[in-house]
Amino acid sequence: MKKILILGALISGAAMAGDLSVKDCLVQEVIPGKQMTGAFFDIENKGKETVKLTSASADKITSHVELHEMIHKDGKMEMSQIQEYDVTPGLHHFKKGGYHVMLMQIDKKNFPKVGETYPLELKLSNGETLKCDAKTITVSDTFVLKVPEN
């Protein structure tokens, strides 16, 4: 019985659409005084063709969601919005300090609560949508997730 429960938990943590899958979906808690936060995940393309990530949504948190990257400019790290991301064959990490999704203009009543999960959808250029439940983690926990550029 334990094996079945563990397998069920592992399967529910990943969502697939064609050759693409998403797993390890997380949302950072909102920093006091702000109305935005980041969402992070791993997206894998097991196919041979590049597919573009064109948008994301987190309707239970906000309707204003953007794709972002962190770039090194003039000796500083700066965040900038991107219109799409090429999901080439392989594994891609969307983490703090790199590519990520920004949840903007969050109303206080919709602030994600640590430990709770919220649906996150990733829309692809091939018409498919990847869905996952993103667990809310603390700001300090997101620093553990920081990885080098894709």
DSSP file with accessible surface (Angstrom, degrees, kcal/mol):
  #  RESIDUE AA STRUCTURE BP1 BP2  ACC     N-H-->O    O-->H-N    N-H-->O    O-->H-N    TCO  KAPPA ALPHA  PHI   PSI    X-CA   Y-CA   Z-CA
    1    1 A M     >        0   0  171      0, 0.0     4,-2.0     0, 0.0     5,-0.2   0.000 360.0 360.0 360.0 -40.6    0.0    0.0    0.0
    2    2 A K  H  >  +     0   0  171      1,-0.2     4,-2.5     2,-0.2     5,-0.2   0.893 360.0  55.2 -61.4 -39.8    2.8    2.4    0.8
    3    3 A K  H  > S+     0   0  181      1,-0.2     4,-2.5     2,-0.2    -1,-0.2   0.902 107.2  49.9 -60.9 -40.1    4.4    1.9   -2.6
    4    4 A I  H  > S+     0   0  119      2,-0.2     4,-2.5     1,-0.2    -1,-0.2   0.934 111.4  48.1 -65.5 -43.7    1.1    2.8   -4.3
    5    5 A L  H  X S+     0   0  117     -4,-2.0     4,-2.2     2,-0.2    -2,-0.2   0.919 112.9  47.8 -64.3 -43.4    0.8    6.0   -2.3
    6    6 A I  H  X S+     0   0  109     -4,-2.5     4,-2.4     2,-0.2    -2,-0.2   0.944 112.5  48.7 -63.9 -45.4    4.4    7.1   -2.9
    7    7 A L  H  X S+     0   0  102     -4,-2.5     4,-2.6     1,-0.2     5,-0.2   0.928 110.7  51.8 -61.1 -41.8    4.1    6.4   -6.7
    8    8 A G  H  X S+     0   0   39     -4,-2.5     4,-2.2     1,-0.2    -1,-0.2   0.907 109.5  49.7 -61.3 -41.0    0.8    8.4   -6.7
    9    9 A A  H  X S+     0   0   63     -4,-2.2     4,-0.8     2,-0.2    -1,-0.2   0.909 111.8  48.2 -66.0 -39.8    2.6   11.3   -5.0
   10   10 A L  H >< S+     0   0  124     -4,-2.4     3,-0.6     1,-0.2     4,-0.3   0.927 112.3  48.0 -67.1 -42.7    5.4   11.2   -7.5
   11   11 A I  H >< S+     0   0  111     -4,-2.6     3,-1.6     1,-0.2    -2,-0.2   0.914 107.2  55.8 -65.5 -40.3    3.1   11.1  -10.5
   12   12 A S  H 3< S+     0   0   93     -4,-2.2   121,-0.3     1,-0.3    -1,-0.2   0.724  97.0  66.4 -68.2 -17.4    1.0   13.9   -9.3
   13   13 A G  T << S+     0   0   40     -4,-0.8    11,-0.7    -3,-0.6     2,-0.4   0.560  99.9  55.6 -80.3  -6.1    4.0   16.2   -9.0
   14   14 A A  E <   -A   23   0A  45     -3,-1.6     2,-0.4    -4,-0.3     9,-0.2  -0.964  63.1-163.1-130.3 143.7    4.6   16.2  -12.8
   15   15 A A  E     -A   22   0A  23      7,-2.4     7,-2.5    -2,-0.4     2,-0.3  -0.977  11.2-158.5-125.1 140.9    2.3   17.1  -15.7
   16   16 A M  E     +A   21   0A 123     -2,-0.4     2,-0.3     5,-0.2     5,-0.2  -0.894  18.1 177.8-122.4 148.8    2.9   16.2  -19.3
   17   17 A A  E >  S-A   20   0A  15      3,-3.1     3,-2.2    -2,-0.3     2,-0.2  -0.863  70.3 -53.4-144.1 108.0    1.8   17.4  -22.7
   18   18 A G  T 3  S-     0   0   50     -2,-0.3    -1,-0.1     1,-0.3    28,-0.0  -0.413 123.7 -14.4  61.9-125.2    3.2   15.6  -25.7
   19   19 A D  T 3  S+     0   0   96     -2,-0.2    27,-3.3    -3,-0.1     2,-0.3   0.391 123.8  85.5 -89.5   0.9    7.0   15.5  -25.3
   20   20 A L  E <   +AB  17  45A   3     -3,-2.2    -3,-3.1    25,-0.2     2,-0.3  -0.821  51.0 176.2-108.3 145.9    7.0   18.2  -22.6
   21   21 A S  E     -AB  16  44A  12     23,-2.1    23,-2.9    -2,-0.3     2,-0.4  -0.976  14.3-152.9-141.6 156.0    6.6   17.9  -18.9
   22   22 A V  E     +AB  15  43A   0     -7,-2.5    -7,-2.4    -2,-0.3     2,-0.3  -0.972  22.2 159.6-128.9 142.3    6.7   20.2  -15.9
   23   23 A K  E     +AB  14  42A  80     19,-2.3    19,-2.7    -2,-0.4    -9,-0.2  -0.947  48.5  43.5-151.1 172.5    7.5   19.4  -12.3
   24   24 A D  E     -     0   0A  86    -11,-0.7     2,-0.4    -2,-0.3    -1,-0.1   0.892  69.0-175.5  54.4  47.9    8.7   20.9   -9.0
   25   25 A a  E     +     0   0A   9    -12,-0.3   110,-1.9   108,-0.3     2,-0.3  -0.604   7.2 170.0 -79.8 129.7    6.3   23.9   -9.3
   26   26 A L  E     -cB 135  40A  29     14,-2.9    14,-2.9    -2,-0.4     2,-0.4  -0.968  25.2-155.6-139.2 152.3    6.7   26.4   -6.5
   27   27 A V  E     -cB 136  39A   3    108,-2.4   110,-2.8    -2,-0.3     2,-0.3  -0.996  21.9-131.9-125.9 134.3    5.5   29.9   -5.7
   28   28 A Q  E     -c  137   0A   8     10,-2.6   110,-0.2    -2,-0.4   111,-0.1  -0.641  30.8-106.5 -81.1 142.4    7.5   32.2   -3.4
   29   29 A E        -     0   0   62    108,-2.5     2,-0.3    -2,-0.3     9,-0.2  -0.244  45.4 -92.7 -59.6 157.3    5.5   33.9   -0.6
   30   30 A V        -     0   0   14     82,-0.5     7,-0.1     7,-0.1    -1,-0.1  -0.592  38.7-121.2 -76.6 131.7    5.0   37.7   -1.2
   31   31 A I    >   -     0   0   71      5,-0.6     3,-2.2    -2,-0.3     5,-0.2  -0.540  41.2 -93.1 -70.5 135.0    7.6   39.9    0.4
   32   32 A P  T 3  S+     0   0  121      0, 0.0    -1,-0.1     0, 0.0     3,-0.1  -0.202 113.2  22.2 -51.7 134.4    6.1   42.3    2.9
   33   33 A G  T 3  S+     0   0   84      1,-0.3     2,-0.2    -3,-0.1    -2,-0.1   0.365 107.7  97.5  89.2  -5.4    5.3   45.6    1.2
   34   34 A K    <   -     0   0  110     -3,-2.2    -1,-0.3     2,-0.1    -4,-0.1  -0.695  58.1-155.9-110.0 166.8    5.2   44.1   -2.3
   35   35 A Q  S    S+     0   0  118     -2,-0.2    71,-3.3    -3,-0.1     2,-0.3  -0.074  73.1  64.8-129.5  30.5    2.3   42.9   -4.5
   36   36 A M        +     0   0   67     -5,-0.2    -5,-0.6    69,-0.2     2,-0.3  -0.965  50.8 171.9-147.4 161.9    4.3   40.5   -6.7
   37   37 A T  E     - D   0 103A   4     66,-1.9    66,-3.3    -2,-0.3     2,-0.3  -0.951  28.6-100.7-160.1 175.5    6.2   37.3   -6.4
   38   38 A G  E     - D   0 102A   6     -2,-0.3   -10,-2.6    64,-0.2     2,-0.4  -0.746  16.4-152.5-108.8 154.0    7.9   34.6   -8.5
   39   39 A A  E     -BD  27 101A   0     62,-2.8    62,-2.2    -2,-0.3     2,-0.3  -0.967  17.1-169.0-122.0 142.4    6.9   31.1   -9.6
   40   40 A F  E     +B   26   0A   4    -14,-2.9   -14,-2.9    -2,-0.4     2,-0.3  -0.929  15.1 144.4-134.0 153.9    9.5   28.5  -10.3
   41   41 A F  E     - E   0  94A   0     53,-1.6    53,-3.2    -2,-0.3     2,-0.4  -0.974  42.9-106.1-171.7 170.8    9.5   25.0  -12.0
   42   42 A D  E     -BE  23  93A  13    -19,-2.7   -19,-2.3    -2,-0.3     2,-0.4  -0.970  30.2-168.4-112.7 131.7   11.4   22.6  -14.1
   43   43 A I  E     -BE  22  92A   0     49,-2.6    49,-2.8    -2,-0.4     2,-0.4  -0.980   3.8-164.9-122.1 132.7   10.3   22.1  -17.7
   44   44 A E  E     -BE  21  91A  54    -23,-2.9   -23,-2.1    -2,-0.4     2,-0.6  -0.969  12.1-160.2-123.6 136.2   11.6   19.2  -19.8
   45   45 A N  E     +BE  20  90A   5     45,-2.7    45,-2.7    -2,-0.4   -25,-0.2  -0.941  11.7 175.3-112.3 108.7   11.4   18.7  -23.5
   46   46 A K        +     0   0  134    -27,-3.3   -26,-0.1    -2,-0.6    -1,-0.1   0.394  57.2  86.8 -92.9   3.0   12.0   15.0  -24.4
   47   47 A G  S    S-     0   0   12    -28,-0.3    43,-0.1     2,-0.2    -2,-0.1  -0.112  84.5-117.1 -88.6-168.5   11.2   15.6  -28.1
   48   48 A K  S    S+     0   0  191     41,-0.1     2,-0.3     2,-0.1    -1,-0.1   0.539  87.3  76.4-106.6 -13.0   13.5   16.7  -30.9
   49   49 A E  S    S-     0   0  147     39,-0.1     2,-0.3     1,-0.0    -2,-0.2  -0.794  80.6-117.1-105.4 144.9   11.8   20.0  -31.7
   50   50 A T        -     0   0   70     -2,-0.3     2,-0.4    38,-0.1    38,-0.2  -0.576  29.1-167.1 -74.8 137.1   12.0   23.3  -29.9
   51   51 A V  E     -F   87   0A  16     36,-1.7    36,-3.0    -2,-0.3     2,-0.4  -0.971  17.1-126.9-123.3 141.6    8.6   24.5  -28.5
   52   52 A K  E     -F   86   0A  64     -2,-0.4    73,-2.6    34,-0.2     2,-0.7  -0.745   4.9-140.0 -93.6 134.8    8.1   28.0  -27.2
   53   53 A L  E     +FG  85 124A   0     32,-3.2    32,-2.0    -2,-0.4    71,-0.2  -0.844  29.4 174.7 -83.2 116.3    6.8   28.8  -23.7
   54   54 A T  E     -     0   0A  52     69,-2.6     2,-0.3    -2,-0.7    70,-0.2   0.713  51.8 -18.4-103.7 -24.7    4.5   31.8  -24.7
   55   55 A S  E     - G   0 123A  46     68,-1.3    68,-2.9    11,-0.1    -1,-0.3  -0.982  50.7-144.4-169.2 172.4    2.7   32.6  -21.4
   56   56 A A  E     - G   0 122A  12     -2,-0.3     2,-0.3    66,-0.2    66,-0.2  -0.945   9.3-158.1-142.6 161.8    1.7   31.5  -18.0
   57   57 A S  E     + G   0 121A  16     64,-2.2    64,-2.6    -2,-0.3     6,-0.1  -0.995  18.8 177.8-145.2 149.1   -1.3   31.9  -15.7
   58   58 A A  B >>  +K   62   0B   3      4,-0.7     4,-2.7    -2,-0.3     3,-2.3  -0.584  15.8 175.3-143.8  69.3   -2.1   31.6  -12.0
   59   59 A D  T 34 S+     0   0  122      1,-0.3    61,-0.1     2,-0.2    -1,-0.1   0.734  73.6  58.9 -58.2 -28.4   -5.7   32.6  -11.9
   60   60 A K  T 34 S+     0   0  143     59,-0.4    -1,-0.3     1,-0.1     3,-0.1   0.623 119.0  31.3 -77.9  -9.8   -6.3   31.9   -8.2
   61   61 A I  T <4 S-     0   0    2     -3,-2.3    46,-0.5     1,-0.4     2,-0.3   0.775 130.3 -25.8-109.4 -50.3   -3.5   34.4   -7.4
   62   62 A T  B  <  -K   58   0B  14     -4,-2.7    -4,-0.7    44,-0.1    -1,-0.4  -0.989  35.0-135.7-161.4 160.7   -3.6   37.1  -10.1
   63   63 A S  S    S+     0   0  118     -2,-0.3     2,-0.8    42,-0.2    -4,-0.1   0.479  89.7  81.2 -98.4  -5.7   -4.5   37.8  -13.7
   64   64 A H  E     +H  104   0A  53     40,-0.6    40,-3.0    -6,-0.1     2,-0.4  -0.844  57.8 157.6-106.4  99.5   -1.3   39.6  -14.4
   65   65 A V  E     -H  103   0A  28     -2,-0.8     2,-0.3    38,-0.2    38,-0.2  -0.967  14.3-176.4-126.4 135.8    1.5   37.1  -15.1
   66   66 A E  E     -H  102   0A  32     36,-2.4    36,-3.2    -2,-0.4     2,-0.4  -0.963  26.6-123.7-131.8 150.2    4.7   37.7  -17.0
   67   67 A L  E     -HI 101  82A   6     15,-0.6    15,-2.5    -2,-0.3     2,-0.3  -0.773  40.7-177.6 -86.8 137.0    7.7   35.6  -18.2
   68   68 A H  E     -HI 100  81A  10     32,-2.8    32,-2.2    -2,-0.4     2,-0.3  -0.918  20.1-163.9-136.4 160.6   11.0   37.0  -16.9
   69   69 A E  E     - I   0  80A  45     11,-2.3    11,-2.6    -2,-0.3     2,-0.5  -0.959  20.4-130.0-136.8 155.7   14.8   36.5  -17.0
   70   70 A M  E     - I   0  79A  44     -2,-0.3     2,-0.3     9,-0.2     9,-0.2  -0.931  30.0-174.0-103.8 130.4   17.6   37.8  -14.9
   71   71 A I  E     - I   0  78A  57      7,-3.0     7,-3.0    -2,-0.5     2,-0.7  -0.942  27.7-121.3-126.3 149.9   20.5   39.4  -16.8
   72   72 A H  E     + I   0  77A 133     -2,-0.3     2,-0.4     5,-0.2     5,-0.2  -0.811  42.8 165.8 -88.8 116.1   23.9   40.7  -15.8
   73   73 A K  E >   - I   0  76A 101      3,-3.5     3,-1.8    -2,-0.7    -2,-0.0  -0.987  61.9 -14.1-139.5 126.1   24.1   44.3  -16.8
   74   74 A D  T 3  S-     0   0  143     -2,-0.4    -1,-0.1     1,-0.3     3,-0.1   0.873 128.2 -51.5  52.7  41.4   26.6   47.0  -15.8
   75   75 A G  T 3  S+     0   0   62      1,-0.2     2,-0.3    -3,-0.0    -1,-0.3   0.559 122.9  94.5  78.3   5.6   27.8   44.8  -12.9
   76   76 A K  E <  S-I   73   0A 146     -3,-1.8    -3,-3.5    -5,-0.0     2,-0.5  -0.922  75.8-117.3-127.8 156.7   24.3   44.2  -11.5
   77   77 A M  E     -I   72   0A  91     -2,-0.3     2,-0.4    -5,-0.2    -5,-0.2  -0.812  36.7-174.0 -90.6 128.3   21.6   41.6  -11.9
   78   78 A E  E     -I   71   0A  78     -7,-3.0    -7,-3.0    -2,-0.5     2,-0.4  -0.971  19.4-135.1-125.9 144.0   18.5   43.0  -13.5
   79   79 A M  E     +I   70   0A  80     -2,-0.4     2,-0.3    -9,-0.2    -9,-0.2  -0.775  28.1 176.0 -95.2 136.6   15.1   41.4  -14.1
   80   80 A S  E     -I   69   0A  39    -11,-2.6   -11,-2.3    -2,-0.4     2,-0.2  -0.998  30.0-112.9-141.4 148.4   13.4   41.9  -17.5
   81   81 A Q  E     -I   68   0A  94     -2,-0.3     2,-0.3   -13,-0.2   -13,-0.3  -0.501  28.1-162.2 -76.4 143.0   10.3   40.7  -19.1
   82   82 A I  E     -I   67   0A  24    -15,-2.5   -15,-0.6    -2,-0.2     3,-0.1  -0.905  18.4-142.4-121.3 154.3   10.5   38.3  -22.1
   83   83 A Q  S    S-     0   0  140     -2,-0.3     2,-0.3     1,-0.3    -1,-0.1   0.765  80.1  -7.4 -86.7 -27.9    7.8   37.5  -24.6
   84   84 A E        -     0   0   92    -17,-0.0     2,-0.4     2,-0.0    -1,-0.3  -0.977  58.5-136.9-161.1 165.4    8.6   33.8  -25.0
   85   85 A Y  E     -F   53   0A  18    -32,-2.0   -32,-3.2    -2,-0.3     2,-0.7  -0.998  22.0-126.6-134.4 129.6   11.2   31.2  -24.0
   86   86 A D  E     -F   52   0A  75     -2,-0.4     2,-1.3   -34,-0.2   -34,-0.2  -0.671  16.1-158.6 -78.0 113.5   12.6   28.5  -26.3
   87   87 A V  E     -F   51   0A   0    -36,-3.0   -36,-1.7    -2,-0.7     3,-0.1  -0.736  20.9-175.1 -92.3  84.8   12.1   25.1  -24.7
   88   88 A T        -     0   0   59     -2,-1.3   -43,-0.4   -38,-0.2   -39,-0.1  -0.325  43.9 -66.8 -72.1 164.1   14.8   23.3  -26.6
   89   89 A P  S    S+     0   0   62      0, 0.0     2,-0.2     0, 0.0   -43,-0.2  -0.294 104.4  42.7 -54.0 133.1   15.2   19.5  -26.1
   90   90 A G  E    S-E   45   0A  30    -45,-2.7   -45,-2.7    -3,-0.1     2,-0.4  -0.718  98.2 -41.9 124.5-172.0   16.4   18.9  -22.5
   91   91 A L  E     -E   44   0A  76     -2,-0.2     2,-0.4   -47,-0.2   -47,-0.2  -0.788  46.2-166.7 -99.9 135.4   15.8   20.1  -19.0
   92   92 A H  E     -E   43   0A  12    -49,-2.8   -49,-2.6    -2,-0.4     2,-0.6  -0.987   8.8-149.1-125.7 129.5   15.2   23.8  -18.2
   93   93 A H  E     -E   42   0A  60     -2,-0.4     2,-0.8   -51,-0.2     6,-0.4  -0.866   5.1-165.6-100.9 121.7   15.2   25.2  -14.7
   94   94 A F  E     +E   41   0A   0    -53,-3.2   -53,-1.6    -2,-0.6     2,-0.3  -0.915  38.4 143.7-103.0 101.8   13.0   28.2  -13.9
   95   95 A K    >   -     0   0   13      4,-0.8     3,-2.0    -2,-0.8    51,-0.1  -0.883  57.6 -69.4-138.0 166.3   14.5   29.4  -10.6
   96   96 A K  T 3  S+     0   0   44     46,-0.3    51,-0.6    -2,-0.3     3,-0.1  -0.317 121.0  26.4 -57.9 132.8   15.3   32.5   -8.6
   97   97 A G  T 3  S+     0   0   22      1,-0.3    -1,-0.3    49,-0.1     2,-0.1   0.430 125.8  45.4  90.7  -0.2   18.2   34.3  -10.2
   98   98 A G  S <  S-     0   0   11     -3,-2.0    -1,-0.3     1,-0.2     2,-0.2  -0.399 111.3 -18.3-139.2-142.5   17.4   32.9  -13.7
   99   99 A Y  S    S+     0   0   59     -6,-0.4    -4,-0.8   -30,-0.2     2,-0.3  -0.506  74.2 147.1 -71.7 143.2   14.3   32.5  -15.8
  100  100 A H  E     - H   0  68A   9    -32,-2.2   -32,-2.8    -6,-0.2     2,-0.4  -0.963  47.1-102.8-163.3 174.1   11.1   32.6  -13.8
  101  101 A V  E     -DH  39  67A   0    -62,-2.2   -62,-2.8    -2,-0.3     2,-0.5  -0.931  30.3-146.3-110.3 133.3    7.4   33.6  -13.9
  102  102 A M  E     -DH  38  66A  13    -36,-3.2   -36,-2.4    -2,-0.4     2,-0.7  -0.890   2.2-154.9-103.1 129.5    6.4   36.8  -12.2
  103  103 A L  E     -DH  37  65A   0    -66,-3.3   -66,-1.9    -2,-0.5     3,-0.3  -0.923  28.4-168.8-100.3 112.3    2.9   37.0  -10.6
  104  104 A M  E     + H   0  64A  36    -40,-3.0   -40,-0.6    -2,-0.7   -68,-0.2  -0.648  50.2  16.1-108.3 160.8    2.2   40.8  -10.6
  105  105 A Q  S    S-     0   0  139     -2,-0.2     2,-0.4     1,-0.2   -42,-0.2   0.876  74.2-175.1  49.4  49.4   -0.4   43.1   -9.0
  106  106 A I        -     0   0    0    -71,-3.3     2,-0.2    -3,-0.3    -1,-0.2  -0.618  22.5-129.5 -80.1 127.2   -1.5   40.5   -6.4
  107  107 A D    >   -     0   0   76    -46,-0.5     3,-2.6    -2,-0.4     4,-0.3  -0.542  21.8-118.8 -71.4 140.3   -4.5   41.7   -4.3
  108  108 A K  G >  S+     0   0  165      1,-0.3     3,-1.4    -2,-0.2    -1,-0.1   0.833 113.8  59.0 -51.7 -36.0   -3.8   41.2   -0.6
  109  109 A K  G 3  S+     0   0  157      1,-0.3    -1,-0.3   -48,-0.0    -2,-0.0   0.703 107.3  48.3 -69.9 -14.7   -6.7   38.8   -0.3
  110  110 A N  G <  S+     0   0   60     -3,-2.6    -1,-0.3   -49,-0.1    -2,-0.2   0.288  75.0 136.8-107.1   8.0   -5.1   36.5   -2.9
  111  111 A F    <   -     0   0   48     -3,-1.4     2,-0.1    -4,-0.3   -82,-0.1  -0.349  63.1-112.6 -55.1 129.0   -1.5   36.4   -1.4
  112  112 A P        -     0   0    8      0, 0.0   -82,-0.5     0, 0.0     2,-0.4  -0.433  30.1-134.0 -65.8 137.2   -0.4   32.8   -1.6
  113  113 A K    >   -     0   0  112     -2,-0.1     3,-2.3   -84,-0.1    23,-0.4  -0.806  25.3-100.8 -98.1 135.9    0.0   31.2    1.8
  114  114 A V  T 3  S+     0   0   76     -2,-0.4    23,-0.2     1,-0.3     3,-0.1  -0.237 108.6  19.6 -54.5 131.1    3.1   29.2    2.7
  115  115 A G  T 3  S+     0   0   46     21,-2.7    -1,-0.3     1,-0.3     2,-0.2   0.110 101.6 107.5  94.8 -20.1    2.4   25.5    2.5
  116  116 A E    <   -     0   0   95     -3,-2.3    20,-2.8    19,-0.1    -1,-0.3  -0.529  61.9-133.1 -89.3 158.2   -0.7   25.9    0.3
  117  117 A T  E     - J   0 135A  79     18,-0.2    18,-0.2    -2,-0.2    -4,-0.1  -0.847  17.0-170.0-113.5 151.4   -0.8   25.0   -3.4
  118  118 A Y  E     - J   0 134A  24     16,-1.9    16,-3.3    -2,-0.3     2,-0.1  -0.994  31.3-102.7-138.3 141.0   -2.1   27.0   -6.4
  119  119 A P  E     - J   0 133A  52      0, 0.0     2,-0.4     0, 0.0   -59,-0.4  -0.420  35.1-170.9 -68.3 135.7   -2.7   26.0  -10.0
  120  120 A L  E     - J   0 132A   2     12,-2.9    12,-2.3    -2,-0.1     2,-0.4  -0.993   2.3-164.0-126.1 132.5   -0.1   27.2  -12.5
  121  121 A E  E     -GJ  57 131A  54    -64,-2.6   -64,-2.2    -2,-0.4     2,-0.5  -0.972   5.0-160.6-121.4 136.5   -0.6   26.8  -16.3
  122  122 A L  E     -GJ  56 130A   1      8,-3.1     8,-2.8    -2,-0.4     2,-0.4  -0.971  12.3-150.1-115.8 122.5    2.1   27.1  -18.9
  123  123 A K  E     -GJ  55 129A  60    -68,-2.9   -69,-2.6    -2,-0.5   -68,-1.3  -0.794  12.2-157.2 -99.6 135.3    1.0   27.8  -22.4
  124  124 A L  E >   -G   53   0A   8      4,-2.6     3,-1.8    -2,-0.4   -71,-0.2  -0.745  27.7-118.1-113.7 156.2    3.1   26.5  -25.4
  125  125 A S  T 3  S+     0   0   68    -73,-2.6   -72,-0.1     1,-0.3    -1,-0.1   0.705 111.1  64.5 -64.9 -19.7    3.4   27.6  -29.0
  126  126 A N  T 3  S-     0   0   76    -74,-0.3    -1,-0.3     2,-0.1     3,-0.1   0.348 121.2-104.2 -86.8   8.2    2.1   24.2  -30.1
  127  127 A G  S <  S+     0   0   67     -3,-1.8    -2,-0.1     1,-0.3     2,-0.1   0.331  82.7 124.3  89.7  -7.5   -1.2   24.9  -28.5
  128  128 A E        -     0   0   66   -111,-0.1    -4,-2.6    -5,-0.0     2,-0.4  -0.456  47.6-149.3 -84.8 159.1   -0.6   22.6  -25.5
  129  129 A T  E     - J   0 123A  54     -6,-0.2     2,-0.4    -2,-0.1    -6,-0.2  -0.998   2.2-150.9-129.1 129.8   -0.9   23.7  -21.9
  130  130 A L  E     - J   0 122A   2     -8,-2.8    -8,-3.1    -2,-0.4     2,-0.4  -0.852  18.0-165.4 -96.4 135.7    1.2   22.2  -19.0
  131  131 A K  E     + J   0 121A 126     -2,-0.4     2,-0.3   -10,-0.2   -10,-0.2  -0.950  14.7 159.1-124.2 143.2   -0.5   22.3  -15.6
  132  132 A a  E     - J   0 120A  15    -12,-2.3   -12,-2.9    -2,-0.4     2,-0.7  -0.979  41.2-112.8-153.1 161.5    0.8   21.8  -12.2
  133  133 A D  E     - J   0 119A 111     -2,-0.3     2,-0.6  -121,-0.3  -108,-0.3  -0.903  33.5-149.0 -97.6 117.8    0.0   22.6   -8.6
  134  134 A A  E     - J   0 118A   1    -16,-3.3   -16,-1.9    -2,-0.7     2,-0.3  -0.789   6.0-143.5 -94.8 120.1    2.6   25.1   -7.3
  135  135 A K  E     -cJ  26 117A 109   -110,-1.9  -108,-2.4    -2,-0.6     2,-0.4  -0.628  18.6-123.3 -80.7 136.7    3.4   24.9   -3.5
  136  136 A T  E     -c   27   0A   1    -20,-2.8   -21,-2.7   -23,-0.4     2,-0.3  -0.679  34.9-179.3 -84.1 129.2    4.0   28.2   -1.8
  137  137 A I  E     -c   28   0A  19   -110,-2.8  -108,-2.5    -2,-0.4   -23,-0.0  -0.815  29.7 -92.4-124.1 165.9    7.4   28.4    0.0
  138  138 A T     >  -     0   0   34     -2,-0.3     4,-1.2  -110,-0.2    -1,-0.1  -0.278  35.1-110.9 -73.9 163.0    9.2   31.0    2.1
  139  139 A V  H >> S+     0   0   34      1,-0.2     4,-0.9     2,-0.2     3,-0.7   0.928 119.4  52.6 -58.5 -45.6   11.5   33.6    0.6
  140  140 A S  H >> S+     0   0   81      1,-0.3     4,-0.6     2,-0.2     3,-0.6   0.870 104.3  56.6 -63.5 -33.3   14.5   31.9    2.3
  141  141 A D  H >> S+     0   0   80      1,-0.2     3,-0.6     2,-0.2     4,-0.6   0.815  98.5  61.7 -67.0 -28.1   13.6   28.5    0.8
  142  142 A T  H X< S+     0   0    0     -4,-1.2     3,-0.7    -3,-0.7     4,-0.4   0.808  93.3  63.2 -70.2 -25.8   13.7   30.0   -2.7
  143  143 A F  H X< S+     0   0  120     -4,-0.9     3,-0.8    -3,-0.6    -1,-0.2   0.816  95.7  59.5 -68.0 -26.2   17.4   30.8   -2.3
  144  144 A V  H << S+     0   0  122     -3,-0.6    -1,-0.2    -4,-0.6    -2,-0.2   0.813 101.6  56.5 -67.8 -26.3   18.1   27.1   -1.9
  145  145 A L  T << S+     0   0   39     -3,-0.7    -1,-0.2    -4,-0.6    -2,-0.2   0.591  75.8 125.0 -81.8 -12.4   16.6   26.7   -5.4
  146  146 A K    <   +     0   0  128     -3,-0.8   -49,-0.1    -4,-0.4    -3,-0.0  -0.261  36.4 174.6 -57.7 128.4   19.0   29.1   -7.1
  147  147 A V        -     0   0   46    -51,-0.6   -52,-0.1     1,-0.1     3,-0.1  -0.892  34.4 -89.6-130.4 162.6   20.7   27.5  -10.1
  148  148 A P        -     0   0  112      0, 0.0   -55,-0.1     0, 0.0    -1,-0.1  -0.169  64.8 -68.2 -64.0 168.4   23.1   28.6  -12.8
  149  149 A E              0   0  155      1,-0.1   -51,-0.1   -51,-0.1   -52,-0.0  -0.143 360.0 360.0 -56.2 153.8   21.7   29.9  -16.1
  150  150 A N              0   0   77    -57,-0.2    -1,-0.1    -3,-0.1   -58,-0.1  -0.219 360.0 360.0 -64.4 360.0   20.0   27.4  -18.4
